Amino acid sequence: MAGNMKKKTARIEEMKDRRPYATAKYIRISPSKVRPVLDLIRGKSVEEAAAILEYTPNAGAEPIKKVLLSAAANAEHNQGMDRNDLVVAECFADGGPHLKRMQPVSKGRGHAILKRTCHITVILDVKKD
């Protein structure tokens, strides 16, 4: 039994993605508002993506920029990669838990309000020349 577990652990470790990444969880903005901003930076270099996010007026640009720079720092510190050679390989926003609130309405009723959260992930890779 223990031998199979060791083999399984080795297989999982072997197939694990080695690209640098960063994740921000429970960001208090709807994923549907974040995804168009992520589309702007997908496939761009880290420097260019940071410049785009700096001048994007959307509310999702600031947390995405933090995640992008964190992923670049992870690549430099943990894997010794050069920041100038990095591109945004993948970026996506998944839905997080909803904060459930009530809006009082007539006749003593209440309508549900869902305050949405999201998890933002940015995965970097080395430029392919």
A tleap script that builds the chain and sets N, CA, C and O, in Angstrom:
source leaprc.protein.ff14SB
mol = sequence {
  NMET ALA GLY ASN MET LYS LYS LYS THR ALA
  ARG ILE GLU GLU MET LYS ASP ARG ARG PRO
  TYR ALA THR ALA LYS TYR ILE ARG ILE SER
  PRO SER LYS VAL ARG PRO VAL LEU ASP LEU
  ILE ARG GLY LYS SER VAL GLU GLU ALA ALA
  ALA ILE LEU GLU TYR THR PRO ASN ALA GLY
  ALA GLU PRO ILE LYS LYS VAL LEU LEU SER
  ALA ALA ALA ASN ALA GLU HIE ASN GLN GLY
  MET ASP ARG ASN ASP LEU VAL VAL ALA GLU
  CYS PHE ALA ASP GLY GLY PRO HIE LEU LYS
  ARG MET GLN PRO VAL SER LYS GLY ARG GLY
  HIE ALA ILE LEU LYS ARG THR CYS HIE ILE
  THR VAL ILE LEU ASP VAL LYS LYS CASP
}
set mol.1.N position { 0.824 -1.191 0.000 }
set mol.1.CA position { 0.000 0.000 0.000 }
set mol.1.C position { 0.872 1.260 0.000 }
set mol.1.O position { 0.633 2.182 -0.780 }
set mol.2.N position { 1.867 1.298 0.863 }
set mol.2.CA position { 2.714 2.485 0.949 }
set mol.2.C position { 3.500 2.685 -0.344 }
set mol.2.O position { 3.776 3.819 -0.735 }
set mol.3.N position { 3.857 1.595 -1.004 }
set mol.3.CA position { 4.594 1.696 -2.266 }
set mol.3.C position { 3.765 2.386 -3.336 }
set mol.3.O position { 4.284 3.197 -4.102 }
set mol.4.N position { 2.474 2.063 -3.389 }
set mol.4.CA position { 1.596 2.710 -4.364 }
set mol.4.C position { 1.446 4.190 -4.078 }
set mol.4.O position { 1.405 5.002 -5.002 }
set mol.5.N position { 1.364 4.544 -2.817 }
set mol.5.CA position { 1.221 5.954 -2.455 }
set mol.5.C position { 2.467 6.751 -2.859 }
set mol.5.O position { 2.364 7.888 -3.320 }
set mol.6.N position { 3.637 6.143 -2.681 }
set mol.6.CA position { 4.877 6.818 -3.068 }
set mol.6.C position { 4.930 7.002 -4.576 }
set mol.6.O position { 5.362 8.047 -5.062 }
set mol.7.N position { 4.487 5.978 -5.326 }
set mol.7.CA position { 4.464 6.091 -6.787 }
set mol.7.C position { 3.487 7.178 -7.228 }
set mol.7.O position { 3.781 7.961 -8.131 }
set mol.8.N position { 2.339 7.218 -6.590 }
set mol.8.CA position { 1.340 8.219 -6.931 }
set mol.8.C position { 1.858 9.630 -6.635 }
set mol.8.O position { 1.668 10.542 -7.440 }
set mol.9.N position { 2.504 9.807 -5.495 }
set mol.9.CA position { 3.074 11.096 -5.131 }
set mol.9.C position { 4.145 11.515 -6.127 }
set mol.9.O position { 4.223 12.684 -6.507 }
set mol.10.N position { 4.969 10.562 -6.551 }
set mol.10.CA position { 6.018 10.858 -7.529 }
set mol.10.C position { 5.407 11.250 -8.874 }
set mol.10.O position { 5.909 12.156 -9.539 }
set mol.11.N position { 4.335 10.579 -9.276 }
set mol.11.CA position { 3.667 10.883 -10.532 }
set mol.11.C position { 3.047 12.284 -10.500 }
set mol.11.O position { 3.138 13.028 -11.476 }
set mol.12.N position { 2.432 12.631 -9.403 }
set mol.12.CA position { 1.828 13.954 -9.265 }
set mol.12.C position { 2.903 15.035 -9.313 }
set mol.12.O position { 2.729 16.063 -9.968 }
set mol.13.N position { 4.004 14.802 -8.623 }
set mol.13.CA position { 5.111 15.761 -8.597 }
set mol.13.C position { 5.715 15.923 -9.987 }
set mol.13.O position { 6.105 17.026 -10.371 }
set mol.14.N position { 5.794 14.831 -10.741 }
set mol.14.CA position { 6.372 14.862 -12.080 }
set mol.14.C position { 5.495 15.667 -13.043 }
set mol.14.O position { 6.012 16.381 -13.903 }
set mol.15.N position { 4.176 15.555 -12.902 }
set mol.15.CA position { 3.256 16.228 -13.810 }
set mol.15.C position { 2.930 17.654 -13.372 }
set mol.15.O position { 2.232 18.373 -14.087 }
set mol.16.N position { 3.416 18.064 -12.229 }
set mol.16.CA position { 3.116 19.385 -11.683 }
set mol.16.C position { 3.661 20.486 -12.589 }
set mol.16.O position { 4.776 20.398 -13.103 }
set mol.17.N position { 2.863 21.503 -12.766 }
set mol.17.CA position { 3.248 22.629 -13.610 }
set mol.17.C position { 4.379 23.402 -12.948 }
set mol.17.O position { 4.268 23.769 -11.778 }
set mol.18.N position { 5.452 23.655 -13.663 }
set mol.18.CA position { 6.639 24.304 -13.102 }
set mol.18.C position { 6.680 25.806 -13.383 }
set mol.18.O position { 7.632 26.480 -12.989 }
set mol.19.N position { 5.673 26.331 -14.052 }
set mol.19.CA position { 5.684 27.756 -14.382 }
set mol.19.C position { 5.377 28.595 -13.137 }
set mol.19.O position { 4.589 28.178 -12.289 }
set mol.20.N position { 5.994 29.769 -13.025 }
set mol.20.CA position { 5.714 30.633 -11.873 }
set mol.20.C position { 4.309 31.218 -11.965 }
set mol.20.O position { 3.827 31.540 -13.051 }
set mol.21.N position { 3.664 31.348 -10.816 }
set mol.21.CA position { 2.308 31.874 -10.793 }
set mol.21.C position { 2.058 32.598 -9.476 }
set mol.21.O position { 2.842 32.497 -8.533 }
set mol.22.N position { 0.966 33.319 -9.435 }
set mol.22.CA position { 0.502 33.959 -8.209 }
set mol.22.C position { -1.016 33.961 -8.235 }
set mol.22.O position { -1.631 34.024 -9.300 }
set mol.23.N position { -1.611 33.891 -7.056 }
set mol.23.CA position { -3.065 33.867 -6.920 }
set mol.23.C position { -3.497 34.846 -5.841 }
set mol.23.O position { -2.886 34.920 -4.774 }
set mol.24.N position { -4.540 35.587 -6.123 }
set mol.24.CA position { -5.180 36.439 -5.111 }
set mol.24.C position { -6.581 35.892 -4.906 }
set mol.24.O position { -7.347 35.748 -5.858 }
set mol.25.N position { -6.909 35.589 -3.662 }
set mol.25.CA position { -8.201 34.978 -3.383 }
set mol.25.C position { -9.107 35.950 -2.631 }
set mol.25.O position { -8.649 36.853 -1.932 }
set mol.26.N position { -10.392 35.732 -2.800 }
set mol.26.CA position { -11.436 36.480 -2.102 }
set mol.26.C position { -11.365 37.988 -2.387 }
set mol.26.O position { -11.572 38.801 -1.486 }
set mol.27.N position { -11.076 38.349 -3.624 }
set mol.27.CA position { -11.060 39.753 -4.032 }
set mol.27.C position { -12.514 40.216 -4.178 }
set mol.27.O position { -13.307 39.548 -4.841 }
set mol.28.N position { -12.870 41.343 -3.571 }
set mol.28.CA position { -14.262 41.784 -3.510 }
set mol.28.C position { -14.679 42.531 -4.780 }
set mol.28.O position { -15.039 43.708 -4.740 }
set mol.29.N position { -14.619 41.819 -5.901 }
set mol.29.CA position { -15.101 42.352 -7.173 }
set mol.29.C position { -15.614 41.167 -7.978 }
set mol.29.O position { -15.093 40.058 -7.856 }
set mol.30.N position { -16.608 41.391 -8.779 }
set mol.30.CA position { -17.227 40.315 -9.549 }
set mol.30.C position { -16.257 39.783 -10.611 }
set mol.30.O position { -15.551 40.570 -11.242 }
set mol.31.N position { -16.212 38.458 -10.817 }
set mol.31.CA position { -15.317 37.908 -11.844 }
set mol.31.C position { -15.651 38.419 -13.248 }
set mol.31.O position { -14.761 38.539 -14.090 }
set mol.32.N position { -16.918 38.719 -13.500 }
set mol.32.CA position { -17.297 39.213 -14.827 }
set mol.32.C position { -16.712 40.600 -15.104 }
set mol.32.O position { -16.545 40.971 -16.265 }
set mol.33.N position { -16.400 41.365 -14.070 }
set mol.33.CA position { -15.772 42.670 -14.246 }
set mol.33.C position { -14.256 42.552 -14.390 }
set mol.33.O position { -13.610 43.448 -14.933 }
set mol.34.N position { -13.694 41.452 -13.908 }
set mol.34.CA position { -12.244 41.264 -13.948 }
set mol.34.C position { -11.800 40.646 -15.275 }
set mol.34.O position { -10.722 40.964 -15.777 }
set mol.35.N position { -12.621 39.771 -15.839 }
set mol.35.CA position { -12.220 39.017 -17.032 }
set mol.35.C position { -11.874 39.887 -18.243 }
set mol.35.O position { -10.893 39.582 -18.921 }
set mol.36.N position { -12.624 40.957 -18.556 }
set mol.36.CA position { -12.208 41.804 -19.694 }
set mol.36.C position { -10.840 42.450 -19.490 }
set mol.36.O position { -10.107 42.657 -20.457 }
set mol.37.N position { -10.491 42.767 -18.264 }
set mol.37.CA position { -9.177 43.358 -17.987 }
set mol.37.C position { -8.087 42.305 -18.182 }
set mol.37.O position { -7.010 42.611 -18.691 }
set mol.38.N position { -8.367 41.064 -17.776 }
set mol.38.CA position { -7.400 39.983 -17.977 }
set mol.38.C position { -7.168 39.727 -19.465 }
set mol.38.O position { -6.063 39.362 -19.867 }
set mol.39.N position { -8.204 39.918 -20.283 }
set mol.39.CA position { -8.056 39.725 -21.726 }
set mol.39.C position { -7.065 40.728 -22.323 }
set mol.39.O position { -6.427 40.443 -23.336 }
set mol.40.N position { -6.936 41.905 -21.694 }
set mol.40.CA position { -6.013 42.920 -22.200 }
set mol.40.C position { -4.551 42.497 -22.067 }
set mol.40.O position { -3.722 42.853 -22.905 }
set mol.41.N position { -4.230 41.730 -21.006 }
set mol.41.CA position { -2.814 41.445 -20.719 }
set mol.41.C position { -2.384 40.051 -21.151 }
set mol.41.O position { -1.188 39.757 -21.157 }
set mol.42.N position { -3.312 39.195 -21.508 }
set mol.42.CA position { -2.962 37.807 -21.870 }
set mol.42.C position { -2.040 37.802 -23.084 }
set mol.42.O position { -2.366 38.388 -24.116 }
set mol.43.N position { -0.880 37.135 -22.962 }
set mol.43.CA position { 0.081 37.032 -24.053 }
set mol.43.C position { 1.099 38.159 -24.109 }
set mol.43.O position { 2.016 38.111 -24.929 }
set mol.44.N position { 0.965 39.157 -23.272 }
set mol.44.CA position { 1.892 40.298 -23.270 }
set mol.44.C position { 3.067 40.032 -22.333 }
set mol.44.O position { 2.999 39.155 -21.471 }
set mol.45.N position { 4.148 40.799 -22.509 }
set mol.45.CA position { 5.272 40.700 -21.587 }
set mol.45.C position { 4.865 41.319 -20.251 }
set mol.45.O position { 3.889 42.064 -20.173 }
set mol.46.N position { 5.621 41.005 -19.208 }
set mol.46.CA position { 5.288 41.497 -17.876 }
set mol.46.C position { 5.353 43.017 -17.824 }
set mol.46.O position { 4.478 43.654 -17.237 }
set mol.47.N position { 6.370 43.600 -18.426 }
set mol.47.CA position { 6.522 45.063 -18.410 }
set mol.47.C position { 5.362 45.732 -19.149 }
set mol.47.O position { 4.798 46.715 -18.668 }
set mol.48.N position { 5.012 45.194 -20.319 }
set mol.48.CA position { 3.930 45.771 -21.115 }
set mol.48.C position { 2.582 45.611 -20.397 }
set mol.48.O position { 1.761 46.528 -20.390 }
set mol.49.N position { 2.365 44.431 -19.794 }
set mol.49.CA position { 1.116 44.180 -19.078 }
set mol.49.C position { 0.977 45.123 -17.880 }
set mol.49.O position { -0.111 45.633 -17.613 }
set mol.50.N position { 2.081 45.354 -17.159 }
set mol.50.CA position { 2.041 46.269 -16.013 }
set mol.50.C position { 1.721 47.694 -16.475 }
set mol.50.O position { 0.985 48.416 -15.803 }
set mol.51.N position { 2.272 48.093 -17.616 }
set mol.51.CA position { 1.995 49.434 -18.148 }
set mol.51.C position { 0.531 49.558 -18.572 }
set mol.51.O position { -0.095 50.594 -18.347 }
set mol.52.N position { -0.010 48.517 -19.176 }
set mol.52.CA position { -1.424 48.529 -19.581 }
set mol.52.C position { -2.306 48.665 -18.352 }
set mol.52.O position { -3.240 49.467 -18.335 }
set mol.53.N position { -2.009 47.877 -17.321 }
set mol.53.CA position { -2.831 47.899 -16.112 }
set mol.53.C position { -2.720 49.223 -15.368 }
set mol.53.O position { -3.669 49.650 -14.711 }
set mol.54.N position { -1.566 49.871 -15.470 }
set mol.54.CA position { -1.368 51.157 -14.800 }
set mol.54.C position { -2.368 52.206 -15.301 }
set mol.54.O position { -2.849 53.032 -14.525 }
set mol.55.N position { -2.676 52.168 -16.602 }
set mol.55.CA position { -3.530 53.191 -17.211 }
set mol.55.C position { -4.911 52.680 -17.597 }
set mol.55.O position { -5.623 53.331 -18.361 }
set mol.56.N position { -5.292 51.521 -17.077 }
set mol.56.CA position { -6.637 51.011 -17.316 }
set mol.56.C position { -7.550 51.520 -16.200 }
set mol.56.O position { -7.240 51.332 -15.024 }
set mol.57.N position { -8.672 52.161 -16.548 }
set mol.57.CA position { -9.521 52.771 -15.522 }
set mol.57.C position { -10.410 51.782 -14.767 }
set mol.57.O position { -11.035 52.168 -13.780 }
set mol.58.N position { -10.485 50.533 -15.194 }
set mol.58.CA position { -11.364 49.563 -14.544 }
set mol.58.C position { -10.925 49.276 -13.115 }
set mol.58.O position { -9.741 49.346 -12.784 }
set mol.59.N position { -11.907 48.951 -12.274 }
set mol.59.CA position { -11.616 48.684 -10.863 }
set mol.59.C position { -10.785 47.414 -10.684 }
set mol.59.O position { -10.048 47.293 -9.706 }
set mol.60.N position { -10.896 46.475 -11.607 }
set mol.60.CA position { -10.161 45.221 -11.489 }
set mol.60.C position { -8.692 45.332 -11.838 }
set mol.60.O position { -7.937 44.389 -11.603 }
set mol.61.N position { -8.265 46.453 -12.393 }
set mol.61.CA position { -6.877 46.590 -12.843 }
set mol.61.C position { -5.885 46.580 -11.678 }
set mol.61.O position { -4.800 46.012 -11.795 }
set mol.62.N position { -6.248 47.198 -10.566 }
set mol.62.CA position { -5.311 47.288 -9.434 }
set mol.62.C position { -5.001 45.923 -8.816 }
set mol.62.O position { -3.824 45.597 -8.660 }
set mol.63.N position { -6.008 45.103 -8.454 }
set mol.63.CA position { -5.655 43.781 -7.908 }
set mol.63.C position { -4.951 42.885 -8.919 }
set mol.63.O position { -4.108 42.071 -8.543 }
set mol.64.N position { -5.291 43.027 -10.204 }
set mol.64.CA position { -4.620 42.207 -11.226 }
set mol.64.C position { -3.152 42.608 -11.321 }
set mol.64.O position { -2.285 41.747 -11.468 }
set mol.65.N position { -2.866 43.900 -11.239 }
set mol.65.CA position { -1.472 44.360 -11.302 }
set mol.65.C position { -0.671 43.814 -10.123 }
set mol.65.O position { 0.484 43.418 -10.282 }
set mol.66.N position { -1.287 43.792 -8.940 }
set mol.66.CA position { -0.601 43.238 -7.775 }
set mol.66.C position { -0.275 41.759 -7.972 }
set mol.66.O position { 0.819 41.308 -7.632 }
set mol.67.N position { -1.228 41.012 -8.522 }
set mol.67.CA position { -1.009 39.581 -8.752 }
set mol.67.C position { 0.077 39.383 -9.813 }
set mol.67.O position { 0.928 38.505 -9.673 }
set mol.68.N position { 0.048 40.194 -10.867 }
set mol.68.CA position { 1.052 40.099 -11.930 }
set mol.68.C position { 2.458 40.347 -11.388 }
set mol.68.O position { 3.381 39.587 -11.681 }
set mol.69.N position { 2.621 41.403 -10.602 }
set mol.69.CA position { 3.944 41.714 -10.052 }
set mol.69.C position { 4.383 40.674 -9.024 }
set mol.69.O position { 5.575 40.403 -8.883 }
set mol.70.N position { 3.430 40.097 -8.313 }
set mol.70.CA position { 3.758 39.020 -7.372 }
set mol.70.C position { 4.251 37.784 -8.112 }
set mol.70.O position { 5.204 37.135 -7.681 }
set mol.71.N position { 3.600 37.457 -9.229 }
set mol.71.CA position { 4.043 36.306 -10.030 }
set mol.71.C position { 5.441 36.548 -10.597 }
set mol.71.O position { 6.260 35.630 -10.636 }
set mol.72.N position { 5.721 37.778 -11.038 }
set mol.72.CA position { 7.057 38.111 -11.545 }
set mol.72.C position { 8.098 37.995 -10.439 }
set mol.72.O position { 9.199 37.497 -10.672 }
set mol.73.N position { 7.754 38.454 -9.228 }
set mol.73.CA position { 8.680 38.344 -8.099 }
set mol.73.C position { 8.909 36.880 -7.732 }
set mol.73.O position { 10.026 36.490 -7.389 }
set mol.74.N position { 7.845 36.063 -7.805 }
set mol.74.CA position { 8.001 34.628 -7.543 }
set mol.74.C position { 8.944 33.989 -8.547 }
set mol.74.O position { 9.762 33.145 -8.183 }
set mol.75.N position { 8.836 34.389 -9.814 }
set mol.75.CA position { 9.706 33.836 -10.855 }
set mol.75.C position { 11.160 34.207 -10.597 }
set mol.75.O position { 12.051 33.374 -10.754 }
set mol.76.N position { 11.402 35.450 -10.202 }
set mol.76.CA position { 12.769 35.902 -9.944 }
set mol.76.C position { 13.342 35.234 -8.703 }
set mol.76.O position { 14.461 34.722 -8.733 }
set mol.77.N position { 12.589 35.236 -7.625 }
set mol.77.CA position { 13.104 34.762 -6.348 }
set mol.77.C position { 13.177 33.238 -6.268 }
set mol.77.O position { 14.193 32.686 -5.848 }
set mol.78.N position { 12.109 32.565 -6.667 }
set mol.78.CA position { 12.040 31.117 -6.470 }
set mol.78.C position { 12.715 30.321 -7.573 }
set mol.78.O position { 13.268 29.251 -7.320 }
set mol.79.N position { 12.673 30.843 -8.813 }
set mol.79.CA position { 13.195 30.055 -9.931 }
set mol.79.C position { 14.342 30.733 -10.666 }
set mol.79.O position { 14.853 30.185 -11.643 }
set mol.80.N position { 14.756 31.910 -10.218 }
set mol.80.CA position { 15.914 32.587 -10.800 }
set mol.80.C position { 15.718 33.028 -12.238 }
set mol.80.O position { 16.690 33.114 -12.988 }
set mol.81.N position { 14.482 33.310 -12.646 }
set mol.81.CA position { 14.213 33.739 -14.017 }
set mol.81.C position { 14.435 35.248 -14.141 }
set mol.81.O position { 14.391 35.983 -13.154 }
set mol.82.N position { 14.674 35.686 -15.372 }
set mol.82.CA position { 14.854 37.112 -15.644 }
set mol.82.C position { 13.494 37.731 -15.940 }
set mol.82.O position { 12.739 37.214 -16.763 }
set mol.83.N position { 13.183 38.833 -15.273 }
set mol.83.CA position { 11.875 39.478 -15.406 }
set mol.83.C position { 11.591 39.927 -16.844 }
set mol.83.O position { 10.437 39.936 -17.271 }
set mol.84.N position { 12.631 40.298 -17.587 }
set mol.84.CA position { 12.453 40.796 -18.954 }
set mol.84.C position { 12.069 39.709 -19.944 }
set mol.84.O position { 11.565 40.008 -21.027 }
set mol.85.N position { 12.302 38.446 -19.585 }
set mol.85.CA position { 11.995 37.335 -20.488 }
set mol.85.C position { 10.624 36.716 -20.229 }
set mol.85.O position { 10.263 35.736 -20.880 }
set mol.86.N position { 9.859 37.267 -19.296 }
set mol.86.CA position { 8.594 36.646 -18.905 }
set mol.86.C position { 7.411 37.222 -19.671 }
set mol.86.O position { 7.345 38.422 -19.937 }
set mol.87.N position { 6.474 36.338 -20.019 }
set mol.87.CA position { 5.215 36.735 -20.638 }
set mol.87.C position { 4.062 36.137 -19.836 }
set mol.87.O position { 4.242 35.160 -19.108 }
set mol.88.N position { 2.882 36.727 -19.974 }
set mol.88.CA position { 1.691 36.222 -19.300 }
set mol.88.C position { 1.158 35.055 -20.139 }
set mol.88.O position { 0.533 35.265 -21.179 }
set mol.89.N position { 1.411 33.830 -19.679 }
set mol.89.CA position { 0.974 32.647 -20.419 }
set mol.89.C position { -0.518 32.409 -20.229 }
set mol.89.O position { -1.242 32.176 -21.197 }
set mol.90.N position { -0.975 32.466 -18.990 }
set mol.90.CA position { -2.388 32.256 -18.676 }
set mol.90.C position { -2.791 33.236 -17.587 }
set mol.90.O position { -1.989 33.591 -16.723 }
set mol.91.N position { -4.027 33.662 -17.639 }
set mol.91.CA position { -4.596 34.440 -16.547 }
set mol.91.C position { -6.098 34.219 -16.567 }
set mol.91.O position { -6.729 34.234 -17.623 }
set mol.92.N position { -6.654 34.015 -15.395 }
set mol.92.CA position { -8.086 33.757 -15.316 }
set mol.92.C position { -8.624 34.176 -13.962 }
set mol.92.O position { -7.883 34.302 -12.986 }
set mol.93.N position { -9.927 34.389 -13.926 }
set mol.93.CA position { -10.628 34.768 -12.700 }
set mol.93.C position { -11.745 33.773 -12.460 }
set mol.93.O position { -12.657 33.646 -13.276 }
set mol.94.N position { -11.677 33.076 -11.358 }
set mol.94.CA position { -12.718 32.136 -10.972 }
set mol.94.C position { -13.599 32.785 -9.915 }
set mol.94.O position { -13.161 33.668 -9.177 }
set mol.95.N position { -14.830 32.340 -9.856 }
set mol.95.CA position { -15.747 32.878 -8.862 }
set mol.95.C position { -15.408 32.376 -7.476 }
set mol.95.O position { -15.036 31.215 -7.301 }
set mol.96.N position { -15.535 33.238 -6.502 }
set mol.96.CA position { -15.339 32.858 -5.106 }
set mol.96.C position { -16.687 32.794 -4.409 }
set mol.96.O position { -17.725 32.813 -5.071 }
set mol.97.N position { -16.687 32.720 -3.099 }
set mol.97.CA position { -17.962 32.679 -2.372 }
set mol.97.C position { -18.679 34.026 -2.436 }
set mol.97.O position { -18.049 35.074 -2.577 }
set mol.98.N position { -20.000 33.980 -2.331 }
set mol.98.CA position { -20.810 35.195 -2.343 }
set mol.98.C position { -21.047 35.658 -0.910 }
set mol.98.O position { -21.246 34.843 -0.010 }
set mol.99.N position { -21.024 36.970 -0.708 }
set mol.99.CA position { -21.476 37.532 0.552 }
set mol.99.C position { -22.968 37.796 0.384 }
set mol.99.O position { -23.369 38.568 -0.486 }
set mol.100.N position { -23.776 37.169 1.199 }
set mol.100.CA position { -25.226 37.273 1.037 }
set mol.100.C position { -25.771 38.383 1.932 }
set mol.100.O position { -25.570 38.377 3.146 }
set mol.101.N position { -26.460 39.326 1.313 }
set mol.101.CA position { -27.053 40.451 2.017 }
set mol.101.C position { -28.525 40.554 1.620 }
set mol.101.O position { -28.946 39.969 0.623 }
set mol.102.N position { -29.306 41.304 2.407 }
set mol.102.CA position { -30.721 41.480 2.120 }
set mol.102.C position { -31.032 42.959 1.913 }
set mol.102.O position { -30.518 43.823 2.623 }
set mol.103.N position { -31.886 43.232 0.924 }
set mol.103.CA position { -32.382 44.577 0.650 }
set mol.103.C position { -33.850 44.625 1.080 }
set mol.103.O position { -34.685 43.943 0.484 }
set mol.104.N position { -34.175 45.414 2.097 }
set mol.104.CA position { -35.578 45.467 2.514 }
set mol.104.C position { -36.454 46.101 1.427 }
set mol.104.O position { -36.085 47.108 0.822 }
set mol.105.N position { -37.615 45.494 1.194 }
set mol.105.CA position { -38.572 46.017 0.222 }
set mol.105.C position { -39.943 46.065 0.885 }
set mol.105.O position { -40.074 45.768 2.073 }
set mol.106.N position { -40.945 46.430 0.134 }
set mol.106.CA position { -42.272 46.664 0.700 }
set mol.106.C position { -42.896 45.404 1.286 }
set mol.106.O position { -42.508 44.283 0.956 }
set mol.107.N position { -43.863 45.617 2.157 }
set mol.107.CA position { -44.653 44.561 2.794 }
set mol.107.C position { -43.796 43.615 3.638 }
set mol.107.O position { -44.136 42.441 3.782 }
set mol.108.N position { -42.695 44.108 4.192 }
set mol.108.CA position { -41.877 43.316 5.095 }
set mol.108.C position { -41.035 42.248 4.425 }
set mol.108.O position { -40.502 41.355 5.083 }
set mol.109.N position { -40.925 42.349 3.141 }
set mol.109.CA position { -40.142 41.345 2.410 }
set mol.109.C position { -38.688 41.790 2.311 }
set mol.109.O position { -38.332 42.911 2.673 }
set mol.110.N position { -37.864 40.879 1.809 }
set mol.110.CA position { -36.464 41.197 1.573 }
set mol.110.C position { -35.982 40.541 0.296 }
set mol.110.O position { -36.277 39.373 0.048 }
set mol.111.N position { -35.246 41.278 -0.514 }
set mol.111.CA position { -34.650 40.723 -1.730 }
set mol.111.C position { -33.183 40.431 -1.471 }
set mol.111.O position { -32.491 41.201 -0.806 }
set mol.112.N position { -32.721 39.316 -2.002 }
set mol.112.CA position { -31.330 38.905 -1.791 }
set mol.112.C position { -30.386 39.747 -2.646 }
set mol.112.O position { -30.682 40.055 -3.801 }
set mol.113.N position { -29.271 40.106 -2.074 }
set mol.113.CA position { -28.184 40.766 -2.804 }
set mol.113.C position { -26.971 39.866 -2.659 }
set mol.113.O position { -26.592 39.503 -1.546 }
set mol.114.N position { -26.352 39.501 -3.792 }
set mol.114.CA position { -25.141 38.685 -3.766 }
set mol.114.C position { -23.954 39.586 -4.064 }
set mol.114.O position { -23.822 40.105 -5.172 }
set mol.115.N position { -23.098 39.768 -3.078 }
set mol.115.CA position { -21.861 40.522 -3.289 }
set mol.115.C position { -20.799 39.492 -3.660 }
set mol.115.O position { -20.362 38.697 -2.828 }
set mol.116.N position { -20.402 39.527 -4.914 }
set mol.116.CA position { -19.560 38.464 -5.456 }
set mol.116.C position { -18.075 38.707 -5.170 }
set mol.116.O position { -17.624 39.846 -5.057 }
set mol.117.N position { -17.335 37.607 -5.057 }
set mol.117.CA position { -15.878 37.662 -4.904 }
set mol.117.C position { -15.256 36.814 -6.005 }
set mol.117.O position { -15.944 36.031 -6.660 }
set mol.118.N position { -13.947 36.975 -6.203 }
set mol.118.CA position { -13.272 36.180 -7.228 }
set mol.118.C position { -11.860 35.822 -6.784 }
set mol.118.O position { -11.279 36.447 -5.897 }
set mol.119.N position { -11.340 34.803 -7.431 }
set mol.119.CA position { -9.957 34.368 -7.247 }
set mol.119.C position { -9.235 34.642 -8.567 }
set mol.119.O position { -9.618 34.109 -9.609 }
set mol.120.N position { -8.190 35.471 -8.522 }
set mol.120.CA position { -7.449 35.848 -9.728 }
set mol.120.C position { -6.130 35.081 -9.753 }
set mol.120.O position { -5.388 35.084 -8.771 }
set mol.121.N position { -5.839 34.427 -10.873 }
set mol.121.CA position { -4.599 33.664 -11.039 }
set mol.121.C position { -3.876 34.150 -12.288 }
set mol.121.O position { -4.486 34.307 -13.345 }
set mol.122.N position { -2.572 34.389 -12.163 }
set mol.122.CA position { -1.728 34.773 -13.287 }
set mol.122.C position { -0.565 33.789 -13.359 }
set mol.122.O position { 0.157 33.603 -12.380 }
set mol.123.N position { -0.386 33.159 -14.520 }
set mol.123.CA position { 0.701 32.197 -14.744 }
set mol.123.C position { 1.628 32.779 -15.792 }
set mol.123.O position { 1.177 33.186 -16.862 }
set mol.124.N position { 2.901 32.822 -15.499 }
set mol.124.CA position { 3.900 33.375 -16.400 }
set mol.124.C position { 4.695 32.263 -17.069 }
set mol.124.O position { 4.704 31.123 -16.604 }
set mol.125.N position { 5.352 32.603 -18.153 }
set mol.125.CA position { 6.218 31.652 -18.848 }
set mol.125.C position { 7.331 32.443 -19.533 }
set mol.125.O position { 7.249 33.666 -19.647 }
set mol.126.N position { 8.362 31.750 -19.985 }
set mol.126.CA position { 9.477 32.376 -20.666 }
set mol.126.C position { 9.095 32.605 -22.136 }
set mol.126.O position { 8.395 31.787 -22.733 }
set mol.127.N position { 9.560 33.730 -22.718 }
set mol.127.CA position { 9.267 34.044 -24.118 }
set mol.127.C position { 9.791 32.948 -25.030 }
set mol.127.O position { 10.893 32.433 -24.842 }
set mol.128.N position { 8.986 32.605 -26.014 }
set mol.128.CA position { 9.424 31.654 -27.036 }
set mol.128.C position { 9.925 32.485 -28.224 }
set mol.128.O position { 9.139 33.208 -28.837 }
set mol.129.N position { 11.213 32.395 -28.558 }
set mol.129.CA position { 11.773 33.186 -29.659 }
set mol.129.C position { 11.631 32.492 -30.979 }
set mol.129.O position { 12.052 33.025 -32.006 }
savepdb mol mol.pdb
quit
